[in-house]
């Protein structure tokens, strides 16, 4: 009987999804925390679910470190299932 070969994979990629709706006052703390983790995510995506509070301008301060997606308001579930 032969042994099955176990596949090997490279390091796991981590993506942090941050759905938000009019919570711009909390975004800096959230994003700063993600960016200072000992295992920083490979990708951070803020999904703006139709905010009207300046969320986009706060995310733009992070430049290339954070991706920004804006959609019309549809609730957290729709934001996470783009």
C-alpha positions as CSV (number, residue, x, y, z in Angstrom):
1,X,0.0,0.0,0.0
2,X,1.5,3.4,-1.0
3,X,1.4,6.5,1.1
4,X,-0.8,9.4,-0.1
5,X,1.3,12.5,-0.8
6,X,0.1,15.4,1.4
7,X,0.0,18.6,-0.6
8,X,2.0,21.5,0.8
9,X,0.8,25.1,0.6
10,X,2.4,28.4,0.9
11,X,1.7,30.7,3.8
12,X,-1.9,31.6,4.4
13,X,-3.2,34.9,3.1
14,X,-5.2,37.0,5.5
15,X,-7.8,39.5,4.4
16,X,-9.6,41.8,6.9
17,X,-13.1,42.9,5.8
18,X,-14.4,45.9,7.6
19,X,-18.1,46.6,6.8
20,X,-19.2,50.0,8.0
21,X,-22.2,52.3,7.9
22,X,-21.9,55.8,9.5
23,X,-19.2,54.7,12.0
24,X,-16.4,57.0,10.8
25,X,-15.5,57.9,14.4
26,X,-14.4,54.3,15.0
27,X,-12.5,53.6,11.8
28,X,-9.1,55.1,12.8
29,X,-8.9,52.9,15.9
30,X,-10.0,49.8,13.9
31,X,-7.6,50.4,11.0
32,X,-4.7,51.3,13.2
33,X,-5.2,48.2,15.2
34,X,-5.3,46.0,12.1
35,X,-2.1,47.7,10.8
36,X,-0.2,47.1,14.0
37,X,-1.0,43.4,14.5
38,X,2.0,41.1,14.9
39,X,0.6,39.3,11.8
40,X,-0.6,42.2,9.7
41,X,-3.3,41.3,7.2
42,X,-2.2,40.9,3.6
43,X,-5.2,43.0,2.6
44,X,-7.6,45.3,4.4
45,X,-10.9,46.2,2.7
46,X,-13.3,48.7,4.1
47,X,-16.8,48.2,2.6
48,X,-18.8,51.4,3.0
49,X,-22.5,50.5,3.0
50,X,-23.7,54.0,1.9
51,X,-22.3,56.1,4.7
52,X,-23.0,59.8,4.8
53,X,-20.5,60.7,7.6
54,X,-17.1,61.2,5.8
55,X,-16.0,57.5,6.0
56,X,-14.3,57.8,2.6
57,X,-12.1,60.7,3.6
58,X,-11.0,58.8,6.7
59,X,-10.1,55.7,4.8
60,X,-8.3,57.8,2.2
61,X,-5.8,58.8,4.9
62,X,-4.4,55.3,4.9
63,X,-3.5,55.4,1.2
64,X,-2.5,52.1,-0.4
65,X,-2.6,50.2,2.9
66,X,-6.4,50.0,2.8
67,X,-8.8,49.3,-0.1
68,X,-12.1,51.1,-0.1
69,X,-15.3,49.9,-1.7
70,X,-18.5,52.0,-1.6
71,X,-22.0,50.6,-2.2
72,X,-25.5,51.7,-1.7
73,X,-27.0,50.9,1.7
74,X,-28.2,47.3,1.9
75,X,-27.2,46.1,5.4
76,X,-24.2,44.3,6.8
77,X,-25.0,41.0,5.1
78,X,-25.0,42.6,1.6
79,X,-21.8,44.5,2.4
80,X,-20.0,41.2,3.3
81,X,-21.4,39.4,0.2
82,X,-20.4,41.7,-2.6
